[in-house]
């Protein structure tokens, strides 16, 4: 029988794998946000299609998308690989949740920057961490359609190698 190491036990936990995958997506998002905010969109306001947009909104729009794509790919293949629905359906649902998450992040970002005077990259981190735990349950039960009954003891609990 294969020896069970602490590392294997750690990676067999779905929540742990979700935290790791979300962490990678979060790192991509935050790194891109910092780069865009500090080096690419250096003016405080931009006019796009007659709309005035802040540099942190523009930075968030691009960095969030990059983080979502990376997070979806890792989450699909590393966290919820037992999901039966099509990749298109999973990505569509994941993206729908991400769009809601984008507006929640934007709202929190606005509050932290405008009302609390946070430096926008720090406000971005704070907003993302504030919404993290809700996203696990939304993705598990909606994006990847994994109900509680699929995880009952004795049912479909295959040991991962």
N, CA and C atoms as a LAMMPS dump frame, in Angstrom:
ITEM: TIMESTEP
0
ITEM: NUMBER OF ATOMS
483
ITEM: BOX BOUNDS ff ff ff
-5.0000000000000000e+02 5.0000000000000000e+02
-5.0000000000000000e+02 5.0000000000000000e+02
-5.0000000000000000e+02 5.0000000000000000e+02
ITEM: ATOMS id mol type element x y z
1 1 1 N 0.84 -1.177 0
2 1 2 C 0 0 0
3 1 3 C 0.888 1.245 0
4 2 1 N 0.48 2.262 -0.701
5 2 2 C 1.266 3.493 -0.808
6 2 3 C 1.288 4.226 0.53
7 3 1 N 2.432 4.774 0.828
8 3 2 C 2.587 5.529 2.06
9 3 3 C 1.889 6.88 1.914
10 4 1 N 1.081 7.224 2.897
11 4 2 C 0.386 8.505 2.869
12 4 3 C 1.258 9.522 3.589
13 5 1 N 1.688 10.508 2.862
14 5 2 C 2.514 11.548 3.456
15 5 3 C 1.645 12.733 3.83
16 6 1 N 2.212 13.601 4.642
17 6 2 C 1.492 14.803 5.029
18 6 3 C 1.14 15.633 3.798
19 7 1 N 2.057 15.695 2.817
20 7 2 C 1.807 16.435 1.579
21 7 3 C 0.633 15.876 0.812
22 8 1 N 0.549 14.537 0.703
23 8 2 C -0.582 13.913 0.003
24 8 3 C -1.892 14.191 0.73
25 9 1 N -1.847 14.081 2.044
26 9 2 C -3.046 14.329 2.837
27 9 3 C -3.492 15.783 2.683
28 10 1 N -2.527 16.685 2.682
29 10 2 C -2.785 18.11 2.516
30 10 3 C -3.439 18.379 1.163
31 11 1 N -2.901 17.779 0.095
32 11 2 C -3.425 18.022 -1.254
33 11 3 C -4.711 17.258 -1.547
34 12 1 N -5.054 16.265 -0.726
35 12 2 C -6.32 15.554 -0.909
36 12 3 C -7.509 16.372 -0.43
37 13 1 N -7.258 17.411 0.329
38 13 2 C -8.325 18.249 0.853
39 13 3 C -8.754 19.253 -0.22
40 14 1 N -10.015 19.199 -0.6
41 14 2 C -10.533 20.052 -1.672
42 14 3 C -10.44 21.534 -1.337
43 15 1 N -10.711 21.89 -0.104
44 15 2 C -10.631 23.3 0.294
45 15 3 C -9.186 23.782 0.168
46 16 1 N -8.237 22.949 0.57
47 16 2 C -6.82 23.307 0.449
48 16 3 C -6.446 23.524 -1.011
49 17 1 N -6.89 22.622 -1.877
50 17 2 C -6.596 22.764 -3.314
51 17 3 C -7.25 24.026 -3.868
52 18 1 N -8.466 24.348 -3.393
53 18 2 C -9.133 25.571 -3.842
54 18 3 C -8.345 26.793 -3.398
55 19 1 N -7.88 26.785 -2.174
56 19 2 C -7.093 27.911 -1.671
57 19 3 C -5.831 28.086 -2.514
58 20 1 N -5.17 26.975 -2.838
59 20 2 C -3.965 27.054 -3.677
60 20 3 C -4.276 27.59 -5.073
61 21 1 N -5.343 27.081 -5.689
62 21 2 C -5.684 27.54 -7.044
63 21 3 C -6.124 28.995 -7.033
64 22 1 N -6.924 29.355 -6.04
65 22 2 C -7.352 30.75 -5.93
66 22 3 C -6.152 31.643 -5.634
67 23 1 N -5.208 31.12 -4.878
68 23 2 C -4.002 31.878 -4.564
69 23 3 C -3.185 32.195 -5.807
70 24 1 N -3.087 31.238 -6.712
71 24 2 C -2.358 31.483 -7.964
72 24 3 C -3.102 32.519 -8.808
73 25 1 N -4.421 32.36 -8.937
74 25 2 C -5.221 33.347 -9.673
75 25 3 C -5.132 34.718 -9.035
76 26 1 N -5.166 34.754 -7.708
77 26 2 C -5.047 35.989 -6.946
78 26 3 C -3.687 36.654 -7.208
79 27 1 N -2.624 35.853 -7.209
80 27 2 C -1.284 36.389 -7.473
81 27 3 C -1.202 36.985 -8.882
82 28 1 N -1.765 36.298 -9.866
83 28 2 C -1.78 36.814 -11.244
84 28 3 C -2.555 38.128 -11.281
85 29 1 N -3.738 38.146 -10.682
86 29 2 C -4.596 39.332 -10.653
87 29 3 C -3.892 40.507 -9.97
88 30 1 N -3.397 40.293 -8.782
89 30 2 C -2.783 41.378 -8.007
90 30 3 C -1.511 41.884 -8.679
91 31 1 N -0.701 40.966 -9.195
92 31 2 C 0.541 41.366 -9.883
93 31 3 C 0.23 42.192 -11.125
94 32 1 N -0.738 41.73 -11.897
95 32 2 C -1.132 42.467 -13.105
96 32 3 C -1.724 43.824 -12.723
97 33 1 N -2.566 43.848 -11.684
98 33 2 C -3.151 45.112 -11.237
99 33 3 C -2.052 46.103 -10.862
100 34 1 N -1.099 45.647 -10.076
101 34 2 C 0.003 46.512 -9.647
102 34 3 C 0.775 47.041 -10.86
103 35 1 N 1.076 46.158 -11.801
104 35 2 C 1.815 46.56 -13.001
105 35 3 C 1.019 47.585 -13.811
106 36 1 N -0.245 47.272 -14.098
107 36 2 C -1.059 48.182 -14.9
108 36 3 C -1.23 49.534 -14.208
109 37 1 N -1.547 49.505 -12.908
110 37 2 C -1.8 50.734 -12.163
111 37 3 C -0.552 51.614 -12.083
112 38 1 N 0.597 51.015 -11.828
113 38 2 C 1.821 51.792 -11.61
114 38 3 C 2.634 52.082 -12.867
115 39 1 N 2.523 51.25 -13.899
116 39 2 C 3.406 51.399 -15.055
117 39 3 C 2.709 51.599 -16.395
118 40 1 N 1.486 51.165 -16.545
119 40 2 C 0.823 51.27 -17.843
120 40 3 C -0.217 52.395 -17.861
121 41 1 N -1.092 52.402 -16.893
122 41 2 C -2.141 53.424 -16.818
123 41 3 C -1.741 54.455 -15.767
124 42 1 N -0.822 55.321 -16.124
125 42 2 C -0.217 56.243 -15.155
126 42 3 C -1.007 57.528 -14.95
127 43 1 N -1.962 57.82 -15.824
128 43 2 C -2.836 58.973 -15.599
129 43 3 C -3.964 58.538 -14.682
130 44 1 N -4.488 59.456 -13.895
131 44 2 C -5.534 59.072 -12.945
132 44 3 C -6.878 58.81 -13.624
133 45 1 N -7.133 59.411 -14.786
134 45 2 C -8.408 59.231 -15.508
135 45 3 C -8.131 59.019 -16.99
136 46 1 N -8.988 58.215 -17.618
137 46 2 C -8.926 57.964 -19.059
138 46 3 C -10.33 58.118 -19.623
139 47 1 N -10.422 58.553 -20.881
140 47 2 C -11.71 58.645 -21.55
141 47 3 C -11.746 57.546 -22.61
142 48 1 N -12.718 56.63 -22.439
143 48 2 C -12.893 55.516 -23.366
144 48 3 C -14.356 55.515 -23.796
145 49 1 N -14.585 55.641 -25.097
146 49 2 C -15.949 55.705 -25.645
147 49 3 C -16.801 56.746 -24.908
148 50 1 N -16.268 57.913 -24.711
149 50 2 C -16.935 59.041 -24.056
150 50 3 C -17.19 58.852 -22.559
151 51 1 N -16.642 57.792 -21.973
152 51 2 C -16.779 57.56 -20.533
153 51 3 C -15.447 57.849 -19.86
154 52 1 N -15.51 58.568 -18.761
155 52 2 C -14.304 58.819 -17.984
156 52 3 C -14.12 57.674 -16.987
157 53 1 N -12.947 57.055 -17.06
158 53 2 C -12.677 55.862 -16.251
159 53 3 C -11.397 56.081 -15.457
160 54 1 N -11.401 55.662 -14.184
161 54 2 C -10.205 55.795 -13.349
162 54 3 C -9.16 54.763 -13.754
163 55 1 N -7.917 55.067 -13.442
164 55 2 C -6.841 54.127 -13.755
165 55 3 C -6.989 52.825 -12.958
166 56 1 N -7.519 52.883 -11.758
167 56 2 C -7.669 51.633 -11.013
168 56 3 C -8.823 50.788 -11.544
169 57 1 N -9.866 51.425 -12.103
170 57 2 C -10.943 50.653 -12.744
171 57 3 C -10.409 49.941 -13.985
172 58 1 N -9.648 50.65 -14.784
173 58 2 C -9.068 50.068 -15.987
174 58 3 C -8.103 48.942 -15.631
175 59 1 N -7.278 49.166 -14.625
176 59 2 C -6.335 48.139 -14.172
177 59 3 C -7.075 46.911 -13.652
178 60 1 N -8.13 47.129 -12.874
179 60 2 C -8.924 46.026 -12.342
180 60 3 C -9.592 45.238 -13.461
181 61 1 N -10.126 45.918 -14.454
182 61 2 C -10.827 45.246 -15.546
183 61 3 C -9.93 44.223 -16.242
184 62 1 N -8.707 44.58 -16.503
185 62 2 C -7.793 43.679 -17.207
186 62 3 C -7.214 42.626 -16.263
187 63 1 N -6.765 43.058 -15.09
188 63 2 C -6.126 42.109 -14.167
189 63 3 C -7.126 41.061 -13.676
190 64 1 N -8.359 41.465 -13.442
191 64 2 C -9.378 40.539 -12.967
192 64 3 C -9.635 39.454 -14.009
193 65 1 N -9.734 39.852 -15.276
194 65 2 C -9.942 38.888 -16.354
195 65 3 C -8.799 37.871 -16.412
196 66 1 N -7.569 38.35 -16.324
197 66 2 C -6.417 37.447 -16.345
198 66 3 C -6.471 36.462 -15.174
199 67 1 N -6.786 36.969 -13.999
200 67 2 C -6.896 36.111 -12.818
201 67 3 C -8.008 35.087 -12.945
202 68 1 N -9.127 35.468 -13.529
203 68 2 C -10.259 34.55 -13.711
204 68 3 C -9.884 33.394 -14.634
205 69 1 N -9.235 33.695 -15.742
206 69 2 C -8.853 32.636 -16.683
207 69 3 C -7.888 31.65 -16.018
208 70 1 N -6.869 32.161 -15.362
209 70 2 C -5.901 31.295 -14.684
210 70 3 C -6.59 30.496 -13.582
211 71 1 N -7.414 31.157 -12.788
212 71 2 C -8.119 30.49 -11.698
213 71 3 C -9.045 29.404 -12.224
214 72 1 N -9.777 29.676 -13.298
215 72 2 C -10.677 28.659 -13.851
216 72 3 C -9.903 27.423 -14.284
217 73 1 N -8.837 27.604 -15.028
218 73 2 C -8.075 26.458 -15.533
219 73 3 C -7.531 25.591 -14.402
220 74 1 N -7.009 26.223 -13.38
221 74 2 C -6.475 25.456 -12.252
222 74 3 C -7.6 24.823 -11.441
223 75 1 N -8.662 25.577 -11.181
224 75 2 C -9.778 25.061 -10.39
225 75 3 C -10.445 23.885 -11.09
226 76 1 N -10.641 23.987 -12.378
227 76 2 C -11.274 22.915 -13.15
228 76 3 C -10.451 21.634 -13.104
229 77 1 N -9.152 21.755 -13.271
230 77 2 C -8.298 20.579 -13.392
231 77 3 C -7.708 20.082 -12.077
232 78 1 N -7.644 20.919 -11.066
233 78 2 C -6.968 20.557 -9.831
234 78 3 C -7.926 20.431 -8.647
235 79 1 N -9.007 21.183 -8.657
236 79 2 C -9.898 21.204 -7.494
237 79 3 C -11.166 20.4 -7.738
238 80 1 N -11.876 20.717 -8.809
239 80 2 C -13.16 20.084 -9.089
240 80 3 C -13.083 19.212 -10.344
241 81 1 N -12.034 18.418 -10.459
242 81 2 C -11.82 17.597 -11.654
243 81 3 C -12.882 16.511 -11.82
244 82 1 N -13.594 16.181 -10.747
245 82 2 C -14.629 15.146 -10.848
246 82 3 C -15.947 15.678 -11.419
247 83 1 N -16.012 16.972 -11.682
248 83 2 C -17.243 17.567 -12.231
249 83 3 C -17.575 16.932 -13.577
250 84 1 N -18.845 16.654 -13.787
251 84 2 C -19.306 15.949 -14.978
252 84 3 C -19.765 16.874 -16.114
253 85 1 N -20.114 18.102 -15.802
254 85 2 C -20.647 18.997 -16.835
255 85 3 C -19.555 19.397 -17.824
256 86 1 N -19.969 19.883 -18.975
257 86 2 C -19.024 20.241 -20.038
258 86 3 C -18.151 21.419 -19.625
259 87 1 N -16.981 21.479 -20.22
260 87 2 C -16.063 22.586 -19.93
261 87 3 C -16.691 23.922 -20.284
262 88 1 N -17.434 23.956 -21.383
263 88 2 C -18.101 25.199 -21.789
264 88 3 C -19.096 25.651 -20.719
265 89 1 N -19.9 24.708 -20.215
266 89 2 C -20.888 25.038 -19.187
267 89 3 C -20.183 25.497 -17.912
268 90 1 N -19.114 24.803 -17.529
269 90 2 C -18.357 25.191 -16.342
270 90 3 C -17.773 26.595 -16.506
271 91 1 N -17.155 26.849 -17.667
272 91 2 C -16.55 28.163 -17.886
273 91 3 C -17.611 29.256 -17.924
274 92 1 N -18.759 28.97 -18.531
275 92 2 C -19.849 29.954 -18.584
276 92 3 C -20.318 30.303 -17.178
277 93 1 N -20.509 29.295 -16.359
278 93 2 C -20.949 29.532 -14.984
279 93 3 C -19.857 30.232 -14.173
280 94 1 N -18.627 29.784 -14.339
281 94 2 C -17.5 30.387 -13.631
282 94 3 C -17.398 31.863 -13.983
283 95 1 N -17.569 32.168 -15.279
284 95 2 C -17.497 33.552 -15.745
285 95 3 C -18.659 34.376 -15.201
286 96 1 N -19.852 33.793 -15.146
287 96 2 C -21.01 34.511 -14.584
288 96 3 C -20.75 34.875 -13.124
289 97 1 N -20.213 33.932 -12.374
290 97 2 C -19.874 34.204 -10.979
291 97 3 C -18.774 35.265 -10.91
292 98 1 N -17.803 35.162 -11.813
293 98 2 C -16.699 36.12 -11.835
294 98 3 C -17.192 37.528 -12.143
295 99 1 N -18.181 37.648 -13.016
296 99 2 C -18.728 38.974 -13.334
297 99 3 C -19.36 39.586 -12.088
298 100 1 N -20.113 38.786 -11.351
299 100 2 C -20.683 39.276 -10.081
300 100 3 C -19.55 39.64 -9.119
301 101 1 N -18.52 38.787 -9.085
302 101 2 C -17.36 39.057 -8.235
303 101 3 C -16.634 40.321 -8.649
304 102 1 N -16.578 40.569 -9.958
305 102 2 C -15.931 41.779 -10.454
306 102 3 C -16.623 43.018 -9.894
307 103 1 N -17.954 43.053 -9.976
308 103 2 C -18.687 44.22 -9.488
309 103 3 C -18.614 44.338 -7.965
310 104 1 N -18.597 43.204 -7.266
311 104 2 C -18.412 43.245 -5.811
312 104 3 C -17.024 43.787 -5.481
313 105 1 N -16.002 43.324 -6.213
314 105 2 C -14.643 43.825 -6.015
315 105 3 C -14.559 45.307 -6.345
316 106 1 N -15.188 45.713 -7.435
317 106 2 C -15.178 47.117 -7.838
318 106 3 C -15.82 47.985 -6.762
319 107 1 N -16.955 47.532 -6.239
320 107 2 C -17.63 48.289 -5.188
321 107 3 C -16.762 48.439 -3.953
322 108 1 N -16.152 47.339 -3.534
323 108 2 C -15.272 47.407 -2.367
324 108 3 C -14.036 48.252 -2.653
325 109 1 N -13.496 48.129 -3.867
326 109 2 C -12.337 48.929 -4.252
327 109 3 C -12.668 50.419 -4.171
328 110 1 N -13.822 50.797 -4.692
329 110 2 C -14.264 52.199 -4.633
330 110 3 C -14.377 52.679 -3.189
331 111 1 N -14.975 51.867 -2.34
332 111 2 C -15.142 52.242 -0.933
333 111 3 C -13.782 52.401 -0.265
334 112 1 N -12.903 51.429 -0.461
335 112 2 C -11.595 51.484 0.194
336 112 3 C -10.749 52.655 -0.299
337 113 1 N -10.832 52.975 -1.597
338 113 2 C -10.026 54.074 -2.143
339 113 3 C -10.638 55.427 -1.804
340 114 1 N -11.927 55.594 -2.112
341 114 2 C -12.555 56.911 -1.972
342 114 3 C -12.886 57.288 -0.536
343 115 1 N -13.332 56.318 0.271
344 115 2 C -13.8 56.655 1.606
345 115 3 C -12.784 56.39 2.716
346 116 1 N -11.884 55.42 2.472
347 116 2 C -10.894 55.104 3.491
348 116 3 C -9.481 55.529 3.098
349 117 1 N -9.324 56.019 1.869
350 117 2 C -8.036 56.532 1.42
351 117 3 C -6.958 55.484 1.213
352 118 1 N -7.353 54.227 0.941
353 118 2 C -6.374 53.168 0.7
354 118 3 C -5.628 53.428 -0.604
355 119 1 N -4.377 53.039 -0.659
356 119 2 C -3.597 52.991 -1.891
357 119 3 C -4.253 51.919 -2.762
358 120 1 N -4.626 52.199 -4.03
359 120 2 C -5.408 51.253 -4.83
360 120 3 C -4.882 49.807 -4.874
361 121 1 N -3.581 49.54 -5.035
362 121 2 C -3.165 48.126 -4.984
363 121 3 C -3.454 47.452 -3.638
364 122 1 N -3.348 48.179 -2.54
365 122 2 C -3.691 47.617 -1.232
366 122 3 C -5.208 47.429 -1.118
367 123 1 N -5.967 48.358 -1.643
368 123 2 C -7.428 48.236 -1.651
369 123 3 C -7.857 47.03 -2.477
370 124 1 N -7.143 46.764 -3.572
371 124 2 C -7.458 45.612 -4.431
372 124 3 C -7.264 44.31 -3.675
373 125 1 N -6.172 44.191 -2.948
374 125 2 C -5.905 42.99 -2.157
375 125 3 C -6.98 42.817 -1.084
376 126 1 N -7.32 43.889 -0.398
377 126 2 C -8.315 43.852 0.667
378 126 3 C -9.686 43.438 0.12
379 127 1 N -10.057 43.979 -1.025
380 127 2 C -11.349 43.634 -1.643
381 127 3 C -11.381 42.159 -2.025
382 128 1 N -10.322 41.676 -2.649
383 128 2 C -10.275 40.278 -3.089
384 128 3 C -10.352 39.325 -1.9
385 129 1 N -9.606 39.599 -0.861
386 129 2 C -9.619 38.725 0.309
387 129 3 C -10.971 38.756 1.013
388 130 1 N -11.644 39.879 0.965
389 130 2 C -12.957 40.005 1.593
390 130 3 C -13.994 39.079 0.961
391 131 1 N -13.829 38.761 -0.315
392 131 2 C -14.82 37.969 -1.05
393 131 3 C -14.397 36.517 -1.275
394 132 1 N -13.227 36.133 -0.791
395 132 2 C -12.65 34.837 -1.107
396 132 3 C -13.519 33.648 -0.699
397 133 1 N -13.938 33.572 0.561
398 133 2 C -14.616 32.376 1.05
399 133 3 C -15.976 32.15 0.401
400 134 1 N -16.675 33.204 0.09
401 134 2 C -17.963 33.052 -0.588
402 134 3 C -17.771 32.408 -1.956
403 135 1 N -16.669 32.736 -2.618
404 135 2 C -16.451 32.206 -3.966
405 135 3 C -16.256 30.693 -3.967
406 136 1 N -15.676 30.113 -2.923
407 136 2 C -15.488 28.655 -2.866
408 136 3 C -16.834 27.949 -2.991
409 137 1 N -17.795 28.353 -2.173
410 137 2 C -19.089 27.682 -2.162
411 137 3 C -19.883 27.954 -3.434
412 138 1 N -19.801 29.156 -3.952
413 138 2 C -20.519 29.471 -5.189
414 138 3 C -19.956 28.628 -6.339
415 139 1 N -18.645 28.537 -6.451
416 139 2 C -18.055 27.743 -7.534
417 139 3 C -18.319 26.253 -7.347
418 140 1 N -18.243 25.776 -6.14
419 140 2 C -18.461 24.349 -5.9
420 140 3 C -19.878 23.937 -6.285
421 141 1 N -20.86 24.68 -5.816
422 141 2 C -22.244 24.262 -6.008
423 141 3 C -22.896 24.812 -7.273
424 142 1 N -22.339 25.859 -7.865
425 142 2 C -22.928 26.429 -9.077
426 142 3 C -22.035 26.19 -10.295
427 143 1 N -20.824 26.69 -10.283
428 143 2 C -19.959 26.598 -11.46
429 143 3 C -19.668 25.158 -11.846
430 144 1 N -19.393 24.321 -10.846
431 144 2 C -19.009 22.947 -11.138
432 144 3 C -20.082 21.941 -10.74
433 145 1 N -21.244 22.407 -10.301
434 145 2 C -22.422 21.588 -9.996
435 145 3 C -22.118 20.378 -9.125
436 146 1 N -21.406 20.58 -8.049
437 146 2 C -21.097 19.476 -7.137
438 146 3 C -21.948 19.627 -5.892
439 147 1 N -23 18.814 -5.81
440 147 2 C -23.909 18.921 -4.676
441 147 3 C -23.323 18.224 -3.459
442 148 1 N -23.914 18.483 -2.318
443 148 2 C -23.458 17.865 -1.079
444 148 3 C -23.589 16.344 -1.12
445 149 1 N -24.601 15.815 -1.802
446 149 2 C -24.807 14.365 -1.82
447 149 3 C -23.675 13.635 -2.527
448 150 1 N -22.968 14.298 -3.457
449 150 2 C -21.838 13.67 -4.131
450 150 3 C -20.643 13.492 -3.21
451 151 1 N -20.657 14.157 -2.084
452 151 2 C -19.51 14.108 -1.181
453 151 3 C -19.838 13.442 0.148
454 152 1 N -20.956 12.718 0.194
455 152 2 C -21.326 12.026 1.421
456 152 3 C -20.321 10.912 1.687
457 153 1 N -20.047 10.601 2.955
458 153 2 C -19.096 9.535 3.279
459 153 3 C -19.49 8.225 2.619
460 154 1 N -18.507 7.565 2.032
461 154 2 C -18.744 6.277 1.392
462 154 3 C -19.193 6.361 -0.048
463 155 1 N -19.443 7.547 -0.568
464 155 2 C -19.898 7.697 -1.952
465 155 3 C -18.866 8.475 -2.737
466 156 1 N -18.359 7.902 -3.78
467 156 2 C -17.443 8.557 -4.717
468 156 3 C -16.224 9.185 -4.038
469 157 1 N -15.783 8.64 -2.944
470 157 2 C -14.606 9.183 -2.279
471 157 3 C -13.391 8.366 -2.689
472 158 1 N -12.85 8.684 -3.819
473 158 2 C -11.673 7.989 -4.344
474 158 3 C -10.43 8.682 -3.829
475 159 1 N -9.466 7.865 -3.43
476 159 2 C -8.216 8.451 -2.947
477 159 3 C -7.432 8.995 -4.129
478 160 1 N -7.009 10.226 -4.023
479 160 2 C -6.2 10.862 -5.082
480 160 3 C -4.752 10.507 -4.883
481 161 1 N -4.072 10.212 -5.974
482 161 2 C -2.626 9.963 -5.912
483 161 3 C -1.859 11.149 -6.344
